[in-house]
Amino acid sequence: QVQLVESGGGLVQAGGSLRLSCAVSGRAARNYAMGWFRQGPGKEREFVAAITWSYSSSRYADPVKGRFTISRDNAKNTLYLQMNSLKPEDTAVYYCAGSGSVDAATSRASSYNYWGQGTQVTVSS
């Protein structure tokens, strides 16, 4: 059984930084790509970033390029999202996702089989 547990969300002022973590348990999620998605108030869930198991490839959504960095520590079974220069429009619930089937840094939500419960990030202006 795969479990993804996010942490690190909170309230931050615009221009500040946060680092989200996602602890992964369960062998089925290993060796495959992982990603972050978010859902803002009144919005649909959207892709943020993804990374392959081998760190060889990563992908970012245009709104976060240059500000967010995705990384993973496979030895610790943990996924990270470093978020810098935060903006009020980054306010959302952030979800960790694990593929379990493909090792490509894909932005397609349908490629991810496992999801965390989400962590709230609120950026004040």
MARBA-687166 format. One record per residue: residue number from 1; residue in one letter; x, y, z of N, C-alpha, C, O in turn. Coordinates in steps of 0.05 Angstrom, whole numbers. Layout:
# residues N
<atom num="NUM" residuo="a" n_xx="X" n_yy="Y" n_zz="Z" ca_xx="X" ca_yy="Y" ca_zz="Z" c_xx="X" c_yy="Y" c_zz="Z" o_xx="X" o_yy="Y" o_zz="Z"/>
...
***
This chain:
# residues 125
<atom num="1" residuo="q" n_xx="17" n_yy="-24" n_zz="0" ca_xx="0" ca_yy="0" ca_zz="0" c_xx="18" c_yy="25" c_zz="0" o_xx="37" o_yy="26" o_zz="15"/>
<atom num="2" residuo="v" n_xx="11" n_yy="44" n_zz="-17" ca_xx="27" ca_yy="68" ca_zz="-20" c_xx="13" c_yy="91" c_zz="-4" o_xx="-11" o_yy="95" o_zz="-6"/>
<atom num="3" residuo="q" n_xx="29" n_yy="105" n_zz="11" ca_xx="20" ca_yy="129" ca_zz="25" c_xx="38" c_yy="152" c_zz="19" o_xx="63" o_yy="149" o_zz="20"/>
<atom num="4" residuo="l" n_xx="26" n_yy="175" n_zz="13" ca_xx="41" ca_yy="200" ca_zz="9" c_xx="31" c_yy="220" c_zz="29" o_xx="7" o_yy="225" o_zz="31"/>
<atom num="5" residuo="v" n_xx="50" n_yy="231" n_zz="45" ca_xx="42" ca_yy="250" ca_zz="66" c_xx="58" c_yy="275" c_zz="63" o_xx="82" o_yy="276" o_zz="66"/>
<atom num="6" residuo="e" n_xx="43" n_yy="297" n_zz="57" ca_xx="56" ca_yy="323" ca_zz="53" c_xx="59" c_yy="338" c_zz="79" o_xx="43" o_yy="333" o_zz="98"/>
<atom num="7" residuo="s" n_xx="78" n_yy="355" n_zz="80" ca_xx="82" ca_yy="373" ca_zz="103" c_xx="97" c_yy="398" c_zz="94" o_xx="108" o_yy="399" o_zz="71"/>
<atom num="8" residuo="g" n_xx="97" n_yy="419" n_zz="110" ca_xx="112" ca_yy="443" ca_zz="104" c_xx="96" c_yy="466" c_zz="95" o_xx="106" o_yy="488" o_zz="91"/>
<atom num="9" residuo="g" n_xx="70" n_yy="462" n_zz="91" ca_xx="53" ca_yy="485" ca_zz="83" c_xx="50" c_yy="505" c_zz="106" o_xx="58" o_yy="500" o_zz="129"/>
<atom num="10" residuo="g" n_xx="38" n_yy="528" n_zz="99" ca_xx="33" ca_yy="548" ca_zz="119" c_xx="27" c_yy="575" c_zz="107" o_xx="21" o_yy="577" o_zz="84"/>
<atom num="11" residuo="l" n_xx="29" n_yy="595" n_zz="124" ca_xx="23" ca_yy="623" ca_zz="116" c_xx="49" c_yy="638" c_zz="113" o_xx="66" o_yy="637" o_zz="131"/>
<atom num="12" residuo="v" n_xx="53" n_yy="651" n_zz="91" ca_xx="78" ca_yy="666" ca_zz="86" c_xx="71" c_yy="692" c_zz="71" o_xx="51" o_yy="693" o_zz="56"/>
<atom num="13" residuo="q" n_xx="87" n_yy="712" n_zz="75" ca_xx="83" ca_yy="737" ca_zz="60" c_xx="94" c_yy="735" c_zz="32" o_xx="111" o_yy="719" o_zz="26"/>
<atom num="14" residuo="a" n_xx="83" n_yy="751" n_zz="14" ca_xx="92" ca_yy="752" ca_zz="-13" c_xx="122" c_yy="757" c_zz="-13" o_xx="132" o_yy="774" o_zz="1"/>
<atom num="15" residuo="g" n_xx="136" n_yy="743" n_zz="-30" ca_xx="165" ca_yy="745" ca_zz="-32" c_xx="180" c_yy="725" c_zz="-14" o_xx="204" o_yy="722" o_zz="-17"/>
<atom num="16" residuo="g" n_xx="165" n_yy="712" n_zz="3" ca_xx="177" ca_yy="693" ca_zz="21" c_xx="181" c_yy="665" c_zz="8" o_xx="176" o_yy="661" o_zz="-15"/>
<atom num="17" residuo="s" n_xx="190" n_yy="647" n_zz="25" ca_xx="196" ca_yy="620" ca_zz="16" c_xx="184" c_yy="599" c_zz="34" o_xx="180" o_yy="603" o_zz="58"/>
<atom num="18" residuo="l" n_xx="179" n_yy="576" n_zz="22" ca_xx="170" ca_yy="552" ca_zz="37" c_xx="182" c_yy="528" c_zz="24" o_xx="187" o_yy="528" o_zz="0"/>
<atom num="19" residuo="r" n_xx="186" n_yy="507" n_zz="39" ca_xx="194" ca_yy="481" ca_zz="28" c_xx="174" c_yy="460" c_zz="36" o_xx="170" o_yy="454" o_zz="60"/>
<atom num="20" residuo="l" n_xx="162" n_yy="448" n_zz="16" ca_xx="144" ca_yy="426" ca_zz="21" c_xx="158" c_yy="400" c_zz="20" o_xx="177" o_yy="396" o_zz="4"/>
<atom num="21" residuo="s" n_xx="150" n_yy="381" n_zz="36" ca_xx="161" ca_yy="354" ca_zz="36" c_xx="138" c_yy="334" c_zz="32" o_xx="115" o_yy="339" o_zz="39"/>
<atom num="22" residuo="c" n_xx="145" n_yy="311" n_zz="20" ca_xx="126" ca_yy="290" ca_zz="16" c_xx="139" c_yy="264" c_zz="23" o_xx="157" o_yy="255" o_zz="9"/>
<atom num="23" residuo="a" n_xx="131" n_yy="252" n_zz="45" ca_xx="142" ca_yy="226" ca_zz="53" c_xx="127" c_yy="203" c_zz="39" o_xx="103" o_yy="202" o_zz="40"/>
<atom num="24" residuo="v" n_xx="142" n_yy="186" n_zz="27" ca_xx="131" ca_yy="164" ca_zz="11" c_xx="135" c_yy="137" c_zz="25" o_xx="158" o_yy="130" o_zz="32"/>
<atom num="25" residuo="s" n_xx="114" n_yy="122" n_zz="28" ca_xx="117" ca_yy="95" ca_zz="39" c_xx="103" c_yy="76" c_zz="19" o_xx="83" o_yy="83" o_zz="6"/>
<atom num="26" residuo="g" n_xx="114" n_yy="52" n_zz="17" ca_xx="103" ca_yy="33" ca_zz="-2" c_xx="121" c_yy="30" c_zz="-26" o_xx="128" o_yy="50" o_zz="-39"/>
<atom num="27" residuo="r" n_xx="128" n_yy="5" n_zz="-32" ca_xx="148" ca_yy="0" ca_zz="-54" c_xx="136" c_yy="7" c_zz="-81" o_xx="152" o_yy="12" o_zz="-100"/>
<atom num="28" residuo="a" n_xx="110" n_yy="6" n_zz="-85" ca_xx="99" ca_yy="10" ca_zz="-111" c_xx="105" c_yy="38" c_zz="-123" o_xx="104" o_yy="41" o_zz="-147"/>
<atom num="29" residuo="a" n_xx="110" n_yy="57" n_zz="-106" ca_xx="115" ca_yy="84" ca_zz="-116" c_xx="144" c_yy="89" c_zz="-123" o_xx="151" o_yy="109" o_zz="-135"/>
<atom num="30" residuo="r" n_xx="162" n_yy="71" n_zz="-115" ca_xx="190" ca_yy="75" ca_zz="-120" c_xx="197" c_yy="69" c_zz="-149" o_xx="182" o_yy="55" o_zz="-163"/>
<atom num="31" residuo="n" n_xx="219" n_yy="80" n_zz="-158" ca_xx="229" ca_yy="76" ca_zz="-186" c_xx="212" c_yy="90" c_zz="-207" o_xx="216" o_yy="85" o_zz="-231"/>
<atom num="32" residuo="y" n_xx="194" n_yy="107" n_zz="-199" ca_xx="177" ca_yy="121" ca_zz="-218" c_xx="177" c_yy="151" c_zz="-213" o_xx="187" o_yy="160" o_zz="-193"/>
<atom num="33" residuo="a" n_xx="166" n_yy="165" n_zz="-232" ca_xx="165" ca_yy="194" ca_zz="-229" c_xx="146" c_yy="203" c_zz="-207" o_xx="128" o_yy="189" o_zz="-199"/>
<atom num="34" residuo="m" n_xx="152" n_yy="227" n_zz="-197" ca_xx="134" ca_yy="239" ca_zz="-177" c_xx="130" c_yy="268" c_zz="-184" o_xx="146" o_yy="280" o_zz="-200"/>
<atom num="35" residuo="g" n_xx="109" n_yy="280" n_zz="-173" ca_xx="103" ca_yy="307" ca_zz="-181" c_xx="88" c_yy="322" c_zz="-159" o_xx="79" o_yy="311" o_zz="-139"/>
<atom num="36" residuo="w" n_xx="85" n_yy="348" n_zz="-164" ca_xx="69" ca_yy="365" ca_zz="-147" c_xx="47" c_yy="378" c_zz="-164" o_xx="52" o_yy="387" o_zz="-186"/>
<atom num="37" residuo="f" n_xx="23" n_yy="379" n_zz="-153" ca_xx="0" ca_yy="393" ca_zz="-165" c_xx="-11" c_yy="412" c_zz="-144" o_xx="-5" o_yy="410" o_zz="-120"/>
<atom num="38" residuo="r" n_xx="-28" n_yy="430" n_zz="-153" ca_xx="-40" ca_yy="448" ca_zz="-134" c_xx="-69" c_yy="455" c_zz="-143" o_xx="-75" o_yy="454" o_zz="-167"/>
<atom num="39" residuo="q" n_xx="-85" n_yy="463" n_zz="-123" ca_xx="-112" ca_yy="471" ca_zz="-129" c_xx="-119" c_yy="496" c_zz="-113" o_xx="-121" o_yy="495" o_zz="-89"/>
<atom num="40" residuo="g" n_xx="-121" n_yy="519" n_zz="-128" ca_xx="-127" ca_yy="544" ca_zz="-115" c_xx="-157" c_yy="547" c_zz="-110" o_xx="-173" o_yy="531" o_zz="-121"/>
<atom num="41" residuo="p" n_xx="-165" n_yy="567" n_zz="-95" ca_xx="-194" ca_yy="571" ca_zz="-89" c_xx="-209" c_yy="576" c_zz="-115" o_xx="-203" o_yy="593" o_zz="-131"/>
<atom num="42" residuo="g" n_xx="-230" n_yy="559" n_zz="-119" ca_xx="-247" ca_yy="562" ca_zz="-142" c_xx="-234" c_yy="554" c_zz="-168" o_xx="-244" o_yy="559" o_zz="-190"/>
<atom num="43" residuo="k" n_xx="-211" n_yy="540" n_zz="-166" ca_xx="-197" ca_yy="532" ca_zz="-191" c_xx="-195" c_yy="502" c_zz="-193" o_xx="-199" o_yy="487" o_zz="-173"/>
<atom num="44" residuo="e" n_xx="-189" n_yy="492" n_zz="-216" ca_xx="-184" ca_yy="464" ca_zz="-220" c_xx="-155" c_yy="457" c_zz="-211" o_xx="-138" o_yy="475" o_zz="-210"/>
<atom num="45" residuo="r" n_xx="-151" n_yy="432" n_zz="-205" ca_xx="-124" ca_yy="423" ca_zz="-198" c_xx="-106" c_yy="427" c_zz="-223" o_xx="-113" o_yy="421" o_zz="-245"/>
<atom num="46" residuo="e" n_xx="-81" n_yy="437" n_zz="-217" ca_xx="-63" ca_yy="442" ca_zz="-239" c_xx="-35" c_yy="431" c_zz="-232" o_xx="-27" o_yy="429" o_zz="-209"/>
<atom num="47" residuo="f" n_xx="-21" n_yy="425" n_zz="-253" ca_xx="7" ca_yy="415" ca_zz="-251" c_xx="25" c_yy="437" c_zz="-241" o_xx="23" o_yy="460" o_zz="-249"/>
<atom num="48" residuo="v" n_xx="45" n_yy="429" n_zz="-224" ca_xx="65" ca_yy="448" ca_zz="-215" c_xx="93" c_yy="439" c_zz="-224" o_xx="107" o_yy="454" o_zz="-238"/>
<atom num="49" residuo="a" n_xx="101" n_yy="415" n_zz="-217" ca_xx="127" ca_yy="405" ca_zz="-224" c_xx="128" c_yy="375" c_zz="-223" o_xx="112" o_yy="363" o_zz="-209"/>
<atom num="50" residuo="a" n_xx="147" n_yy="363" n_zz="-237" ca_xx="151" ca_yy="334" ca_zz="-236" c_xx="180" c_yy="327" c_zz="-239" o_xx="196" o_yy="343" o_zz="-250"/>
<atom num="51" residuo="i" n_xx="188" n_yy="303" n_zz="-230" ca_xx="215" ca_yy="295" ca_zz="-231" c_xx="216" c_yy="264" c_zz="-234" o_xx="199" o_yy="250" o_zz="-223"/>
<atom num="52" residuo="t" n_xx="236" n_yy="255" n_zz="-250" ca_xx="238" ca_yy="226" ca_zz="-253" c_xx="253" c_yy="214" c_zz="-230" o_xx="265" o_yy="228" o_zz="-213"/>
<atom num="53" residuo="w" n_xx="252" n_yy="187" n_zz="-228" ca_xx="265" ca_yy="173" ca_zz="-206" c_xx="295" c_yy="178" c_zz="-206" o_xx="306" o_yy="181" o_zz="-184"/>
<atom num="54" residuo="s" n_xx="307" n_yy="179" n_zz="-229" ca_xx="336" ca_yy="181" ca_zz="-231" c_xx="346" c_yy="210" c_zz="-231" o_xx="370" o_yy="215" o_zz="-235"/>
<atom num="55" residuo="y" n_xx="328" n_yy="229" n_zz="-227" ca_xx="334" ca_yy="258" ca_zz="-227" c_xx="343" c_yy="268" c_zz="-254" o_xx="352" o_yy="290" o_zz="-257"/>
<atom num="56" residuo="s" n_xx="341" n_yy="251" n_zz="-275" ca_xx="351" ca_yy="259" ca_zz="-301" c_xx="334" c_yy="279" c_zz="-315" o_xx="342" o_yy="292" o_zz="-334"/>
<atom num="57" residuo="s" n_xx="309" n_yy="281" n_zz="-306" ca_xx="291" ca_yy="300" ca_zz="-320" c_xx="271" c_yy="312" c_zz="-300" o_xx="261" o_yy="299" o_zz="-282"/>
<atom num="58" residuo="s" n_xx="266" n_yy="337" n_zz="-304" ca_xx="245" ca_yy="351" ca_zz="-289" c_xx="230" c_yy="369" c_zz="-307" o_xx="239" o_yy="377" o_zz="-329"/>
<atom num="59" residuo="r" n_xx="206" n_yy="377" n_zz="-298" ca_xx="189" ca_yy="394" ca_zz="-314" c_xx="174" c_yy="413" c_zz="-295" o_xx="167" o_yy="405" o_zz="-273"/>
<atom num="60" residuo="y" n_xx="170" n_yy="437" n_zz="-304" ca_xx="156" ca_yy="457" ca_zz="-288" c_xx="134" c_yy="471" c_zz="-304" o_xx="136" o_yy="474" o_zz="-329"/>
<atom num="61" residuo="a" n_xx="113" n_yy="478" n_zz="-290" ca_xx="92" ca_yy="495" ca_zz="-302" c_xx="104" c_yy="523" c_zz="-306" o_xx="120" o_yy="532" o_zz="-290"/>
<atom num="62" residuo="d" n_xx="95" n_yy="536" n_zz="-327" ca_xx="106" ca_yy="563" ca_zz="-334" c_xx="104" c_yy="583" c_zz="-310" o_xx="123" o_yy="598" o_zz="-306"/>
<atom num="63" residuo="p" n_xx="81" n_yy="583" n_zz="-295" ca_xx="79" ca_yy="603" ca_zz="-274" c_xx="100" c_yy="600" c_zz="-251" o_xx="104" o_yy="619" o_zz="-236"/>
<atom num="64" residuo="v" n_xx="112" n_yy="577" n_zz="-249" ca_xx="131" ca_yy="573" ca_zz="-227" c_xx="160" c_yy="570" c_zz="-235" o_xx="178" o_yy="567" o_zz="-219"/>
<atom num="65" residuo="k" n_xx="164" n_yy="570" n_zz="-261" ca_xx="192" ca_yy="567" ca_zz="-271" c_xx="210" c_yy="589" c_zz="-260" o_xx="202" o_yy="613" o_zz="-261"/>
<atom num="66" residuo="g" n_xx="233" n_yy="581" n_zz="-251" ca_xx="252" ca_yy="601" ca_zz="-240" c_xx="247" c_yy="607" c_zz="-211" o_xx="264" o_yy="620" o_zz="-198"/>
<atom num="67" residuo="r" n_xx="225" n_yy="599" n_zz="-200" ca_xx="219" ca_yy="605" ca_zz="-172" c_xx="217" c_yy="579" c_zz="-155" o_xx="224" o_yy="579" o_zz="-131"/>
<atom num="68" residuo="f" n_xx="207" n_yy="558" n_zz="-167" ca_xx="204" ca_yy="532" ca_zz="-152" c_xx="224" c_yy="512" c_zz="-162" o_xx="233" o_yy="513" o_zz="-185"/>
<atom num="69" residuo="t" n_xx="233" n_yy="495" n_zz="-144" ca_xx="251" ca_yy="473" ca_zz="-150" c_xx="241" c_yy="447" c_zz="-138" o_xx="237" o_yy="445" o_zz="-114"/>
<atom num="70" residuo="i" n_xx="238" n_yy="427" n_zz="-155" ca_xx="230" ca_yy="401" ca_zz="-146" c_xx="255" c_yy="384" c_zz="-143" o_xx="274" o_yy="385" o_zz="-159"/>
<atom num="71" residuo="s" n_xx="256" n_yy="367" n_zz="-122" ca_xx="278" ca_yy="349" ca_zz="-117" c_xx="268" c_yy="325" c_zz="-102" o_xx="246" o_yy="325" o_zz="-91"/>
<atom num="72" residuo="r" n_xx="284" n_yy="304" n_zz="-101" ca_xx="277" ca_yy="281" ca_zz="-86" c_xx="301" c_yy="268" c_zz="-74" o_xx="323" o_yy="269" o_zz="-85"/>
<atom num="73" residuo="d" n_xx="298" n_yy="256" n_zz="-51" ca_xx="319" ca_yy="240" ca_zz="-38" c_xx="309" c_yy="212" c_zz="-37" o_xx="293" o_yy="204" o_zz="-20"/>
<atom num="74" residuo="n" n_xx="318" n_yy="195" n_zz="-56" ca_xx="308" ca_yy="168" ca_zz="-58" c_xx="316" c_yy="151" c_zz="-33" o_xx="301" o_yy="133" o_zz="-26"/>
<atom num="75" residuo="a" n_xx="339" n_yy="158" n_zz="-21" ca_xx="347" ca_yy="143" ca_zz="2" c_xx="328" c_yy="148" c_zz="26" o_xx="324" o_yy="130" o_zz="42"/>
<atom num="76" residuo="k" n_xx="317" n_yy="172" n_zz="26" ca_xx="298" ca_yy="178" ca_zz="48" c_xx="269" c_yy="176" c_zz="39" o_xx="251" o_yy="181" o_zz="55"/>
<atom num="77" residuo="n" n_xx="265" n_yy="168" n_zz="14" ca_xx="237" ca_yy="165" ca_zz="3" c_xx="221" c_yy="190" c_zz="8" o_xx="199" o_yy="190" o_zz="17"/>
<atom num="78" residuo="t" n_xx="233" n_yy="213" n_zz="0" ca_xx="221" ca_yy="239" ca_zz="5" c_xx="223" c_yy="256" c_zz="-20" o_xx="244" o_yy="257" o_zz="-33"/>
<atom num="79" residuo="l" n_xx="201" n_yy="269" n_zz="-27" ca_xx="200" ca_yy="288" ca_zz="-48" c_xx="198" c_yy="316" c_zz="-36" o_xx="186" o_yy="320" o_zz="-15"/>
<atom num="80" residuo="y" n_xx="211" n_yy="336" n_zz="-50" ca_xx="210" ca_yy="363" ca_zz="-40" c_xx="201" c_yy="383" c_zz="-61" o_xx="203" o_yy="377" o_zz="-85"/>
<atom num="81" residuo="l" n_xx="192" n_yy="405" n_zz="-52" ca_xx="186" ca_yy="428" ca_zz="-70" c_xx="195" c_yy="453" c_zz="-55" o_xx="182" o_yy="462" o_zz="-36"/>
<atom num="82" residuo="q" n_xx="217" n_yy="464" n_zz="-65" ca_xx="226" ca_yy="490" ca_zz="-54" c_xx="213" c_yy="512" c_zz="-69" o_xx="215" o_yy="514" o_zz="-93"/>
<atom num="83" residuo="m" n_xx="199" n_yy="529" n_zz="-54" ca_xx="184" ca_yy="551" ca_zz="-67" c_xx="195" c_yy="578" c_zz="-57" o_xx="194" o_yy="584" o_zz="-34"/>
<atom num="84" residuo="n" n_xx="206" n_yy="593" n_zz="-76" ca_xx="217" ca_yy="619" ca_zz="-70" c_xx="201" c_yy="641" c_zz="-84" o_xx="185" o_yy="635" o_zz="-103"/>
<atom num="85" residuo="s" n_xx="205" n_yy="666" n_zz="-75" ca_xx="191" ca_yy="689" ca_zz="-88" c_xx="161" c_yy="683" c_zz="-90" o_xx="150" o_yy="688" o_zz="-112"/>
<atom num="86" residuo="l" n_xx="149" n_yy="674" n_zz="-69" ca_xx="121" ca_yy="667" ca_zz="-70" c_xx="103" c_yy="691" c_zz="-76" o_xx="109" o_yy="713" o_zz="-67"/>
<atom num="87" residuo="k" n_xx="82" n_yy="686" n_zz="-90" ca_xx="62" ca_yy="706" ca_zz="-98" c_xx="35" c_yy="698" c_zz="-87" o_xx="30" o_yy="675" o_zz="-82"/>
<atom num="88" residuo="p" n_xx="17" n_yy="718" n_zz="-83" ca_xx="-10" ca_yy="711" ca_zz="-73" c_xx="-24" c_yy="691" c_zz="-91" o_xx="-40" o_yy="675" o_zz="-82"/>
<atom num="89" residuo="e" n_xx="-18" n_yy="691" n_zz="-117" ca_xx="-31" ca_yy="672" ca_zz="-135" c_xx="-20" c_yy="644" c_zz="-132" o_xx="-31" o_yy="625" o_zz="-144"/>
<atom num="90" residuo="d" n_xx="0" n_yy="640" n_zz="-116" ca_xx="10" ca_yy="613" ca_zz="-109" c_xx="-7" c_yy="600" c_zz="-87" o_xx="-3" o_yy="576" o_zz="-81"/>
<atom num="91" residuo="t" n_xx="-25" n_yy="616" n_zz="-75" ca_xx="-42" ca_yy="605" ca_zz="-54" c_xx="-59" c_yy="582" c_zz="-65" o_xx="-73" o_yy="584" o_zz="-84"/>
<atom num="92" residuo="a" n_xx="-56" n_yy="559" n_zz="-51" ca_xx="-70" ca_yy="535" ca_zz="-61" c_xx="-65" c_yy="512" c_zz="-41" o_xx="-48" o_yy="514" o_zz="-23"/>
<atom num="93" residuo="v" n_xx="-79" n_yy="491" n_zz="-44" ca_xx="-72" ca_yy="465" ca_zz="-31" c_xx="-53" c_yy="451" c_zz="-50" o_xx="-60" o_yy="447" o_zz="-74"/>
<atom num="94" residuo="y" n_xx="-31" n_yy="443" n_zz="-40" ca_xx="-10" ca_yy="430" ca_zz="-56" c_xx="-11" c_yy="400" c_zz="-50" o_xx="-11" o_yy="391" o_zz="-28"/>
<atom num="95" residuo="y" n_xx="-11" n_yy="384" n_zz="-72" ca_xx="-13" ca_yy="355" ca_zz="-71" c_xx="12" c_yy="342" c_zz="-82" o_xx="22" o_yy="350" o_zz="-103"/>
<atom num="96" residuo="c" n_xx="21" n_yy="322" n_zz="-68" ca_xx="43" ca_yy="305" ca_zz="-77" c_xx="31" c_yy="282" c_zz="-93" o_xx="10" o_yy="272" o_zz="-85"/>
<atom num="97" residuo="a" n_xx="44" n_yy="274" n_zz="-115" ca_xx="33" ca_yy="252" ca_zz="-131" c_xx="55" c_yy="233" c_zz="-139" o_xx="77" o_yy="242" o_zz="-145"/>
<atom num="98" residuo="g" n_xx="49" n_yy="208" n_zz="-140" ca_xx="68" ca_yy="187" ca_zz="-148" c_xx="57" c_yy="171" c_zz="-171" o_xx="33" o_yy="164" o_zz="-171"/>
<atom num="99" residuo="s" n_xx="73" n_yy="166" n_zz="-191" ca_xx="63" ca_yy="152" ca_zz="-214" c_xx="58" c_yy="123" c_zz="-209" o_xx="35" o_yy="113" o_zz="-212"/>
<atom num="100" residuo="g" n_xx="79" n_yy="108" n_zz="-202" ca_xx="75" ca_yy="79" ca_zz="-199" c_xx="75" c_yy="64" c_zz="-224" o_xx="72" o_yy="39" o_zz="-224"/>
<atom num="101" residuo="s" n_xx="77" n_yy="78" n_zz="-247" ca_xx="76" ca_yy="64" ca_zz="-273" c_xx="94" c_yy="75" c_zz="-294" o_xx="102" o_yy="61" o_zz="-312"/>
<atom num="102" residuo="v" n_xx="100" n_yy="101" n_zz="-293" ca_xx="117" ca_yy="113" ca_zz="-313" c_xx="140" c_yy="129" c_zz="-300" o_xx="136" o_yy="139" o_zz="-277"/>
<atom num="103" residuo="d" n_xx="162" n_yy="130" n_zz="-313" ca_xx="184" ca_yy="146" ca_zz="-303" c_xx="190" c_yy="168" c_zz="-322" o_xx="212" o_yy="170" o_zz="-334"/>
<atom num="104" residuo="a" n_xx="171" n_yy="186" n_zz="-326" ca_xx="173" ca_yy="209" ca_zz="-343" c_xx="162" c_yy="233" c_zz="-328" o_xx="142" o_yy="231" o_zz="-314"/>
<atom num="105" residuo="a" n_xx="175" n_yy="256" n_zz="-330" ca_xx="166" ca_yy="280" ca_zz="-316" c_xx="142" c_yy="292" c_zz="-330" o_xx="144" o_yy="312" o_zz="-343"/>
<atom num="106" residuo="t" n_xx="120" n_yy="278" n_zz="-327" ca_xx="96" ca_yy="286" ca_zz="-341" c_xx="79" c_yy="305" c_zz="-325" o_xx="78" o_yy="304" o_zz="-301"/>
<atom num="107" residuo="s" n_xx="64" n_yy="322" n_zz="-339" ca_xx="46" ca_yy="341" ca_zz="-327" c_xx="18" c_yy="330" c_zz="-326" o_xx="-1" o_yy="343" o_zz="-316"/>
<atom num="108" residuo="r" n_xx="14" n_yy="307" n_zz="-337" ca_xx="-13" ca_yy="295" ca_zz="-338" c_xx="-21" c_yy="282" c_zz="-312" o_xx="-8" o_yy="263" o_zz="-303"/>
<atom num="109" residuo="a" n_xx="-42" n_yy="292" n_zz="-300" ca_xx="-51" ca_yy="281" ca_zz="-274" c_xx="-59" c_yy="252" c_zz="-277" o_xx="-56" o_yy="237" o_zz="-258"/>
<atom num="110" residuo="s" n_xx="-68" n_yy="244" n_zz="-300" ca_xx="-77" ca_yy="216" ca_zz="-304" c_xx="-53" c_yy="196" c_zz="-303" o_xx="-58" o_yy="172" o_zz="-301"/>
<atom num="111" residuo="s" n_xx="-29" n_yy="207" n_zz="-305" ca_xx="-5" ca_yy="189" ca_zz="-304" c_xx="3" c_yy="182" c_zz="-275" o_xx="20" o_yy="166" o_zz="-270"/>
<atom num="112" residuo="y" n_xx="-11" n_yy="195" n_zz="-256" ca_xx="-4" ca_yy="191" ca_zz="-228" c_xx="-26" c_yy="175" c_zz="-214" o_xx="-49" o_yy="182" o_zz="-215"/>
<atom num="113" residuo="n" n_xx="-17" n_yy="153" n_zz="-201" ca_xx="-36" ca_yy="135" ca_zz="-188" c_xx="-40" c_yy="140" c_zz="-159" o_xx="-60" o_yy="132" o_zz="-147"/>
<atom num="114" residuo="y" n_xx="-21" n_yy="154" n_zz="-147" ca_xx="-21" ca_yy="157" ca_zz="-118" c_xx="-21" c_yy="187" c_zz="-111" o_xx="-6" o_yy="202" o_zz="-123"/>
<atom num="115" residuo="w" n_xx="-37" n_yy="195" n_zz="-91" ca_xx="-39" ca_yy="223" ca_zz="-84" c_xx="-39" c_yy="226" c_zz="-54" o_xx="-50" o_yy="210" o_zz="-39"/>
<atom num="116" residuo="g" n_xx="-27" n_yy="248" n_zz="-45" ca_xx="-28" ca_yy="255" ca_zz="-17" c_xx="-53" c_yy="270" c_zz="-10" o_xx="-70" o_yy="274" o_zz="-27"/>
<atom num="117" residuo="q" n_xx="-56" n_yy="277" n_zz="15" ca_xx="-80" ca_yy="290" ca_zz="24" c_xx="-79" c_yy="320" c_zz="20" o_xx="-100" o_yy="334" o_zz="22"/>
<atom num="118" residuo="g" n_xx="-56" n_yy="331" n_zz="14" ca_xx="-53" ca_yy="359" ca_zz="9" c_xx="-44" c_yy="375" c_zz="33" o_xx="-49" o_yy="368" o_zz="56"/>
<atom num="119" residuo="t" n_xx="-30" n_yy="397" n_zz="27" ca_xx="-21" ca_yy="416" ca_zz="48" c_xx="-27" c_yy="444" c_zz="39" o_xx="-22" o_yy="451" o_zz="16"/>
<atom num="120" residuo="q" n_xx="-38" n_yy="460" n_zz="56" ca_xx="-46" ca_yy="487" ca_zz="49" c_xx="-23" c_yy="507" c_zz="49" o_xx="-7" o_yy="508" o_zz="68"/>
<atom num="121" residuo="v" n_xx="-21" n_yy="522" n_zz="27" ca_xx="-1" ca_yy="543" ca_zz="25" c_xx="-17" c_yy="569" c_zz="21" o_xx="-32" o_yy="571" o_zz="1"/>
<atom num="122" residuo="t" n_xx="-13" n_yy="588" n_zz="38" ca_xx="-26" ca_yy="614" ca_zz="36" c_xx="-6" c_yy="636" c_zz="35" o_xx="11" o_yy="639" o_zz="53"/>
<atom num="123" residuo="v" n_xx="-7" n_yy="652" n_zz="14" ca_xx="12" ca_yy="674" ca_zz="10" c_xx="-3" c_yy="700" c_zz="12" o_xx="-21" o_yy="706" o_zz="-3"/>
<atom num="124" residuo="s" n_xx="4" n_yy="716" n_zz="32" ca_xx="-9" ca_yy="742" ca_zz="36" c_xx="5" c_yy="764" c_zz="22" o_xx="29" o_yy="764" o_zz="19"/>
<atom num="125" residuo="s" n_xx="-11" n_yy="784" n_zz="13" ca_xx="1" ca_yy="806" ca_zz="-2" c_xx="10" c_yy="829" c_zz="17" o_xx="21" o_yy="849" o_zz="8"/>
***
